[in-house]
Amino acid sequence: MPETDRLFPEYQLLSWLPDETFFSLVSRHHQLWGHVTSAQTCQLIFGSARAGTHHDLPNSLGAFTTRTNGSLGEVDSISRERTLLKFYAAFAQQDETENAVACMSSSSVAHLKLRLGILTSRFRANHPLKACPQCMEQDLRETGWAYWHLKHQFPGVWMCTTHKQPLLQSALKANGVERFQWLLPRFSELNPACVAPIETVSSSVLLSLAELIEHLVQSEEHQPLLPGKLHEVYRQELQARDWIAGAASLRTGQIATAFLNYCEPLRRIPEFDSLAEDEEGMATQLGRLLRPPRSGTHPLRHLLLIHWLFGDAQRFDFALKSEDAHNRAPILDDVLTALPVVDPRIDRLCSLIQEEGQSVRKAANLVGVDPQTALVWAAKAGIAISRRPQKLSTNVRAKAIRDLRRGTDKEKAASKAGVSVGSITRLLLSDAKLHADWSAARSAKARAHSRALWLQLLQSSGSLGIKWMRQLDPRTYMWLYRNDRAWLDANKPDLLPATLRPRPSVVDWEARDEQLRGLVREAALRLMEERDERRIHFWQLCQQIPDLRAKRASLHRLPRTFDAIQAVLTAHLPSQDLFR
């Protein structure tokens, strides 16, 4: 008997609708099956009462595919095609995307938004649910369901590209209200993105931006747009607009002024509030986009810059193809990233060394740069330099290179070679391939070391459970959790039997009851006095008291709190409507 027949003998499994999100699919099952609480649906389809309810980057996809026998897709296809990972994967390294898939397959997606650069971007990380009214009506006629479209949920998309209409956003889920519930779009729960009507000019900009985002996400999901490639295309366009002075100096003031004018109408949408309001702030934000960054940047910042510079996807695609991004991509190194992307002195230097046979030092003097900079430029151009034996003799240099290719620390390699750390650093900078091999070897050593420590811990303390292992070696666990999630999930101890699991600490229910009762009374007074609320609902109290919703199932142990809630909610409502 198929697995799905055993797990769902009395339940019908629905099929995917066009462009439907994973959250929407499970929400349709919840409504079709008629469950009273979302926990019932979660327990049936994920095996846990609180699993999978994130509407943007859900967890427990592995449990979902197992319990449905893969009839609705595997973890990789669902996460990449039916969640917001599709948007972020179009601008992320392949290993980051694979780590995100591993996180979403497991029971927890903690730290995933941090790794994707969402939490530190100053854009909203809650991803409000959005829907097009005309799409809802059309979907109801054609499929019998109003459902959530994935393309509408992409950050930066606030217009429906099919009906050319502004999207409405849900008043639920993203703001914490009903955040564990399964929801489908309903007109009564949808509001405009901004209070004032969107002007014609803003509407056209938002529509064009939405079309660009949808095109790039769809076309670049298998060949991500990485910063190195984008920086080359940006500079090519800025050069064409005469916004680069001399060889590589940006006219930051002019660029910031023009980009500020472009962003001004977009700031009416709350999602774009983090865009700078003045030229100084905009110049700072642009500086991080137009130069190779030390950390990740939210894709939306690059999308806004692309839309401003190129206007539409066709023109950007043409610019992307015309630029040989692979050959000109900058080397991400502290010194190399500080060099100009294009400098006419590089060709002159290479000509002096290769065609005229000048030494690196003399060629550097002739073009007016430091010899060490000339050495780096020559290495970047693929010119083999014969070095005079100084501190790094031929034998010492060869030994140092062997150590570095094995991933040895610079300090240790310098000590073994009998030279300074600066000499080893210059050696790495002068050979791009050596630097890449050294970085890869260090990463492999760190992975092997962490795996070995974890396997030792698993053998000695695995019987005590995962929580105990984490306490014994938190550093190793966190490294694997962030950098090798799939392997970690495959090498966890089995769950402890219920009899061996640690019991929760004894709760002082009387003290908790008294504390919550006071908080309920204070929240009710605040709602009546500050917001002039005459009819208070339970969800409003939960917004004021975050811990209250979690205690709802334990109100039978909190009689004073229950009485206080009843007194507040029944002032104008019958008792059967207490928790609506």
C-alpha positions in Angstrom: 0.0 0.0 0.0 1.5 3.4 -0.9 2.6 5.6 2.0 0.0 8.3 1.2 -2.8 5.7 1.4 -1.8 4.8 4.9 -1.3 8.4 6.2 -4.3 9.9 4.5 -6.9 7.1 4.1 -9.8 9.6 4.6 -8.3 12.7 3.0 -8.0 13.8 -0.5 -4.6 15.3 -1.7 -5.0 18.3 -4.0 -2.7 19.1 -6.9 -0.6 22.2 -7.4 -2.3 25.2 -9.1 -0.3 27.5 -11.5 2.3 29.6 -9.7 1.0 28.4 -6.3 3.1 28.7 -3.1 3.6 25.9 -0.7 1.8 27.8 2.0 -1.2 28.2 -0.2 -1.3 24.5 -1.1 -1.4 23.4 2.6 -3.9 26.2 3.4 -6.2 24.7 0.7 -5.8 21.2 2.3 -6.7 22.7 5.7 -9.9 24.3 4.3 -10.8 21.2 2.3 -10.4 18.9 5.2 -12.4 21.1 7.5 -10.1 21.0 10.5 -11.0 23.3 13.4 -7.4 24.2 14.3 -4.2 24.5 12.2 -2.5 22.2 14.6 -4.6 19.3 13.3 -3.5 19.9 9.7 0.2 20.4 10.8 0.1 17.1 12.8 -1.3 15.2 9.9 0.8 16.5 7.1 4.1 17.3 9.0 3.9 15.1 12.1 4.1 18.1 14.4 1.5 20.6 15.7 3.6 23.7 14.8 5.6 22.6 11.8 5.6 24.2 8.3 3.5 27.2 9.1 6.0 29.8 7.9 4.5 31.4 4.8 7.8 32.5 3.2 10.6 30.0 4.0 8.8 27.0 5.7 10.5 24.2 7.7 9.8 20.4 7.8 9.6 20.0 4.0 11.4 16.7 4.5 8.6 15.4 6.7 6.0 16.7 4.2 7.5 14.8 1.3 7.9 11.6 3.3 4.4 11.7 4.6 3.0 12.4 1.1 5.3 9.8 -0.5 6.7 12.5 -2.8 3.4 12.7 -4.7 3.5 16.5 -4.6 7.3 16.8 -5.2 10.6 16.4 -3.5 12.2 18.8 -1.0 14.5 20.4 -3.6 11.8 21.1 -6.1 9.3 22.4 -3.6 11.8 24.7 -1.8 13.2 26.1 -5.1 10.0 26.4 -7.0 7.2 27.0 -4.5 8.7 29.2 -1.7 10.5 32.5 -1.6 13.8 30.7 -1.8 13.3 31.0 -5.6 13.7 34.7 -5.3 16.8 34.6 -3.1 18.4 31.7 -5.0 18.6 33.9 -8.1 21.2 36.0 -6.4 23.0 33.6 -4.1 25.9 31.2 -4.3 25.0 27.6 -5.1 26.3 26.4 -1.7 24.1 29.0 0.1 21.1 27.8 -1.8 21.9 24.1 -0.9 22.2 25.1 2.7 18.9 26.8 2.6 17.2 23.7 1.1 18.8 21.6 3.9 17.4 24.0 6.5 13.9 24.0 5.1 14.0 20.2 4.9 14.8 20.0 8.7 12.6 20.9 11.6 14.1 24.4 12.1 14.8 27.4 9.8 16.5 29.4 12.6 19.3 31.7 11.2 18.2 31.1 7.6 17.1 34.7 7.1 20.3 35.9 8.6 22.4 33.9 6.3 20.4 35.1 3.2 21.0 38.7 4.3 17.4 39.4 5.0 17.5 40.4 8.7 20.4 42.8 8.3 19.1 44.5 5.1 16.8 47.0 6.8 14.0 45.8 4.4 11.2 44.0 6.1 11.9 40.4 6.9 8.3 39.3 7.5 7.3 39.1 3.8 3.7 40.2 3.9 1.2 38.0 2.0 0.0 39.8 -1.2 -2.8 39.2 -3.7 -4.3 40.8 -6.8 -8.2 41.2 -6.5 -8.6 40.4 -10.2 -6.5 37.3 -9.9 -8.6 36.2 -7.0 -11.8 36.5 -9.0 -10.3 34.8 -12.0 -8.9 32.0 -9.9 -12.2 31.4 -8.3 -13.9 31.1 -11.7 -11.3 28.9 -13.2 -10.2 26.7 -10.3 -12.7 27.2 -7.5 -10.0 28.6 -5.2 -8.6 32.0 -4.5 -5.0 31.2 -3.7 -1.5 32.8 -3.1 0.6 33.3 -6.2 4.4 33.0 -5.8 5.2 35.8 -8.2 3.1 38.2 -6.1 5.1 37.4 -2.9 8.6 38.4 -4.3 10.1 41.3 -2.4 9.7 44.5 -4.5 6.6 43.3 -6.4 3.6 45.5 -5.6 1.8 45.4 -9.0 0.2 42.4 -10.7 1.9 42.1 -14.1 -1.0 40.3 -15.5 -3.8 42.8 -14.7 -1.6 45.9 -14.2 -3.3 46.5 -10.8 -1.7 47.3 -7.4 -1.5 44.3 -5.0 -3.2 44.2 -1.7 -1.5 42.9 1.4 -2.9 40.7 4.1 -3.6 42.2 7.5 -2.7 38.8 9.0 0.3 36.4 9.4 3.2 38.7 8.8 2.3 41.0 11.7 2.1 38.2 14.2 -1.7 37.9 14.2 -2.6 34.2 13.4 1.0 33.5 12.5 0.5 29.8 13.0 -2.7 29.6 11.0 -3.4 28.4 7.4 -4.9 31.2 5.4 -6.2 31.8 1.9 -6.7 35.3 0.4 -10.0 36.9 1.4 -11.1 40.4 0.5 -12.1 41.3 4.1 -8.5 40.7 5.2 -6.7 42.5 2.5 -5.6 46.2 2.6 -3.8 48.6 0.2 0.0 48.7 0.5 -0.2 52.5 1.3 -3.1 54.6 2.6 -3.0 57.2 -0.2 -3.7 56.2 -3.8 -0.6 55.3 -5.9 0.0 58.0 -8.5 0.2 57.2 -12.2 3.9 57.7 -12.3 4.5 55.6 -9.3 2.2 52.9 -10.7 4.1 52.7 -13.9 7.5 52.5 -12.0 6.1 49.7 -9.8 4.8 47.8 -12.7 8.0 48.0 -14.6 10.0 47.0 -11.5 7.7 44.0 -11.0 8.2 42.8 -14.5 11.9 43.1 -14.2 12.0 41.2 -10.9 9.8 38.4 -12.3 12.0 38.1 -15.4 15.3 38.0 -13.5 14.2 35.6 -10.9 12.9 33.2 -13.6 15.9 33.5 -15.9 18.7 33.6 -13.3 17.6 30.8 -10.9 20.1 28.3 -12.4 22.8 30.9 -13.1 22.7 33.3 -10.2 23.5 37.0 -10.6 26.5 37.4 -8.3 27.9 40.7 -7.2 31.1 40.3 -9.2 29.2 40.0 -12.4 26.8 42.9 -11.5 29.6 45.4 -10.6 31.1 45.1 -14.1 27.7 45.8 -15.8 27.0 48.7 -13.4 30.4 50.3 -14.3 29.9 49.9 -18.0 26.5 51.8 -17.8 27.9 54.4 -15.4 30.8 55.0 -17.8 28.4 55.4 -20.7 26.5 58.1 -18.7 29.8 59.9 -17.9 29.5 59.2 -14.2 33.0 57.8 -13.9 35.8 60.4 -13.8 39.3 59.4 -15.1 40.1 55.7 -14.9 37.7 54.5 -12.2 36.6 57.4 -9.9 32.9 57.4 -9.4 31.0 60.7 -9.5 29.2 59.7 -6.4 27.4 63.0 -5.8 25.8 63.0 -9.3 24.9 59.3 -9.1 23.3 59.7 -5.6 21.2 62.7 -6.7 19.8 60.9 -9.7 19.1 57.7 -7.8 17.5 59.6 -5.0 15.0 61.1 -7.5 14.2 57.6 -8.8 13.6 56.2 -5.3 11.4 59.1 -4.0 8.1 57.8 -5.4 8.8 54.3 -4.2 9.1 55.4 -0.6 5.3 55.5 -0.4 5.4 51.7 -0.1 6.4 50.7 3.5 8.8 48.0 2.2 11.0 50.8 0.7 11.2 52.9 3.8 14.8 51.9 4.4 15.9 53.7 1.2 17.9 56.8 2.0 16.1 60.1 2.3 19.0 62.5 1.5 22.0 62.5 -0.8 24.6 61.7 1.9 22.7 58.6 3.0 22.1 57.6 -0.6 25.8 58.0 -1.5 26.7 55.6 1.4 24.2 53.0 0.3 25.4 53.3 -3.4 29.0 52.9 -2.3 28.2 49.5 -0.9 26.5 48.4 -4.1 29.0 49.8 -6.6 32.1 48.3 -4.9 32.6 44.6 -4.0 31.1 44.1 -0.5 32.6 42.2 2.4 29.2 40.7 3.3 25.9 39.9 1.5 23.5 42.5 0.2 19.7 42.1 0.0 18.9 41.3 -3.7 16.2 44.1 -3.7 18.9 46.8 -3.5 20.6 45.4 -6.7 17.2 45.1 -8.4 16.3 48.7 -7.7 19.7 49.8 -9.1 19.3 47.6 -12.2 15.8 49.0 -12.8 17.1 52.6 -12.5 20.1 52.1 -14.7 18.5 49.9 -17.4 14.7 50.3 -17.2 13.7 46.9 -18.4 14.9 43.3 -18.5 15.7 43.3 -22.2 18.2 46.1 -22.0 19.8 44.6 -18.9 20.1 41.2 -20.6 21.8 42.9 -23.5 24.3 44.7 -21.2 24.9 41.5 -19.3 25.7 39.5 -22.4 27.9 42.2 -24.0 30.2 42.3 -20.9 32.7 39.4 -20.5 31.9 39.1 -16.8 33.9 35.9 -16.2 37.2 37.3 -17.5 36.8 40.6 -15.7 35.3 39.5 -12.4 37.2 41.0 -9.5 39.1 38.8 -7.1 37.5 39.1 -3.7 40.5 39.9 -1.6 41.2 42.8 0.7 43.8 44.3 -1.6 42.5 43.3 -5.0 39.0 44.5 -4.3 40.5 48.0 -3.6 42.0 48.2 -7.1 40.1 49.9 -9.9 38.1 47.5 -12.1 39.6 49.1 -15.3 43.0 50.9 -15.2 44.8 51.8 -18.4 48.1 51.5 -16.6 47.6 47.7 -16.4 48.0 47.3 -20.2 51.0 49.5 -20.2 52.6 47.5 -17.3 52.0 44.2 -19.0 53.5 45.5 -22.3 56.6 46.7 -20.6 57.2 43.3 -18.9 56.2 41.0 -21.8 57.2 43.0 -24.9 60.1 45.1 -23.7 61.5 42.7 -21.1 61.5 45.2 -18.3 61.7 44.0 -14.7 58.6 44.4 -12.5 60.3 47.1 -10.4 61.3 49.2 -13.4 58.0 48.7 -15.1 56.3 49.8 -11.9 58.4 53.0 -11.8 57.6 53.8 -15.4 53.8 53.5 -15.0 53.9 55.2 -11.5 52.8 52.4 -9.2 54.2 50.5 -6.2 56.2 47.4 -7.2 54.0 45.3 -5.0 50.9 46.6 -6.8 52.6 45.9 -10.2 53.3 42.3 -9.0 49.6 41.8 -8.2 48.5 43.3 -11.6 50.9 41.0 -13.4 49.7 37.9 -11.5 46.1 38.9 -12.3 47.0 39.2 -16.0 48.5 35.7 -15.9 52.2 36.8 -16.3 54.7 34.5 -14.7 57.3 36.5 -12.9 60.8 35.3 -12.2 61.7 36.4 -8.7 65.1 37.2 -7.3 65.9 35.2 -4.1 65.4 37.6 -1.2 63.8 36.4 2.0 61.8 33.9 0.0 64.5 31.8 -1.8 63.4 29.3 -4.4 63.4 26.4 -2.0 61.7 28.4 0.8 59.1 29.7 -1.5 58.3 26.2 -2.9 57.9 24.9 0.6 55.7 27.8 1.6 53.5 27.2 -1.4 53.1 23.5 -0.6 52.1 24.4 3.0 49.6 27.0 1.8 48.0 24.6 -0.8 47.4 22.3 2.2 45.5 25.1 4.0 48.1 25.9 6.6 47.5 29.2 8.5 49.6 32.1 7.3 51.3 32.5 10.7 52.3 28.8 10.8 53.5 28.8 7.2 55.6 32.0 7.9 57.1 30.4 11.0 58.0 27.2 9.1 59.6 29.2 6.3 61.4 31.6 8.6 59.9 34.7 7.1 57.3 37.3 8.2 53.6 36.9 7.8 53.6 39.9 5.4 55.9 37.9 3.1 53.4 35.1 3.0 50.5 37.5 2.5 52.3 39.1 -0.5 52.9 35.6 -1.9 49.2 34.8 -1.7 48.3 38.2 -3.3 50.7 37.6 -6.2 49.2 34.3 -7.2 45.4 34.3 -7.6 45.2 30.5 -8.1 47.3 29.9 -5.0 45.0 32.1 -3.0 41.9 30.3 -4.3 43.5 26.9 -3.5 44.5 28.1 0.0 41.0 29.3 0.8 39.4 26.0 -0.5 41.9 23.9 1.5 41.2 25.9 4.7 37.4 25.5 4.2 37.8 21.7 3.6 40.0 21.4 6.8 37.5 23.3 8.9 34.7 21.0 7.6 36.7 17.8 8.2 37.7 19.0 11.7 34.2 19.9 12.7 32.8 16.7 11.4 35.4 14.6 13.2 34.7 16.4 16.5 30.9 15.9 16.1 31.3 12.2 15.2 33.4 11.7 18.4 30.8 13.5 20.4 28.0 11.5 18.8 29.8 8.2 19.7 30.5 9.2 23.3 27.4 11.2 24.2 24.8 10.6 21.5 22.7 8.5 23.8 22.1 11.6 25.9 20.4 13.5 23.1 21.0 16.4 20.8 20.5 19.1 23.4 23.2 17.6 25.7 25.6 17.3 22.8 25.0 21.0 21.9 25.9 22.0 25.4 29.1 20.0 25.4 30.4 21.6 22.2 28.3 24.5 21.1 31.0 25.9 18.7 31.2 22.8 16.6 27.4 22.5 16.5 27.0 26.1 15.3 29.7 25.8 12.7 28.0 22.7 11.2 24.6 24.2 11.6 25.6 27.3 9.6 28.0 25.7 7.0 27.2 22.0 6.7 23.5 21.7 7.6 22.7 18.7 5.4 25.5 16.6 6.9 24.6 17.6 10.4 21.0 16.6 9.9 22.2 13.2 8.7 24.4 12.7 11.7 22.1 13.5 14.7 21.4 11.1 17.5 18.1 9.3 17.6 15.3 10.9 19.7 15.4 9.8 23.3 12.5 7.7 24.6 9.9 9.7 26.4 10.9 8.1 29.8 14.5 9.4 29.4 13.7 12.9 28.3 14.3 15.6 30.9 11.2 16.7 32.6 10.3 20.4 32.4 10.9 22.4 35.6 8.0 22.8 37.9 5.9 25.9 37.1 4.6 28.2 39.8 1.1 28.5 38.2 -0.2 30.7 40.9 2.5 33.4 40.4 2.1 33.1 36.6 -1.7 33.5 36.9 -1.3 36.6 39.0 1.3 38.1 36.6 -0.8 37.5 33.5 -4.0 38.8 35.1 -2.2 42.1 35.7 -0.9 42.2 32.2 -4.4 41.6 30.7 -5.8 44.4 32.8 -3.0 46.8 31.8 -3.4 45.9 28.1 -7.1 46.4 28.2 -6.8 49.9 29.8 -4.1 50.8 27.2 -6.3 49.8 24.3 -9.3 51.7 25.7 -7.4 54.9 26.6 -4.7 55.2 23.9 -6.5 53.7 20.9 -10.1 54.4 22.1 -11.1 50.8 21.5 -14.6 50.1 22.7 -14.7 46.5 21.6 -11.6 44.4 22.4 -10.8 41.1 20.8 -8.6 38.3 22.1 -6.1 38.8 19.2 -5.6 42.4 20.3 -4.7 41.3 23.8 -2.2 38.8 22.2 -0.6 41.6 20.3 -0.1 43.5 23.5 1.0 40.4 25.5 3.1 38.1 23.2 3.1 35.3 25.8 -0.7 35.2 26.1 -1.4 33.2 22.9 1.0 30.4 24.0 -0.8 30.2 27.3 -4.3 29.8 25.7 -4.3 26.0 26.0 -3.4 26.3 29.7 -6.1 28.8 30.8 -7.7 26.1 32.9 -4.7 26.4 35.1 -4.9 30.2 35.2 -8.4 30.9 36.6 -7.7 34.6 37.5 -6.3 35.3 34.0 -9.3 33.6 32.4 -11.7 35.7 34.5 -9.8 38.9 33.6 -9.9 38.0 29.9 -13.6 37.1 30.1 -14.4 40.4 31.8 -12.6 42.3 29.1 -14.0 40.5 26.1 -17.6 40.1 27.4 -18.1 43.8 28.0 -19.9 44.1 24.7 -19.8 40.4 23.4 -21.6 37.2 24.4 -19.5 34.6 26.1 -19.4 32.2 23.1 -17.4 34.8 21.1 -14.6 35.0 23.7 -11.6 34.1 21.5 -12.7 35.2 18.0 
